[in-house]
Amino acid sequence: MDSSMARVVHMGKLGGHAALLGGALLELEGRILWSSASGLTEALVRAGIASSSLIIDTRSPAGAGFGGVVGGTVREPAARFRSDARPLAA
């Protein structure tokens, strides 16, 4: 992916969409989080920034979807243990 192309990310726990450019969150029109992917895409167009058609969904087990947000079940991570068999702190 070209570094001048923004990636759209569905921020699952926050319930909105954000854009990444070069690994950094973009602030567009004074906002970082948008309620819809289409609103974010329109703001990117107004700013003259190309956006990817791939929307990364942080709640999806697969991690990404094409042309929209992928529905998926949020799964709790399996407990991780230290070498002494005690659980790691959450």
Buried (B, 14 or more C-beta within 10 A) or exposed (E): EEEEBBBBBBBBEEEBBBBBBEEEEBEBEEBBBBEEBEBBBBBBEEEEBEBBEBBBBBBBEEEBBEEEBBEBEEEEEEEEEEEEEEEEEE
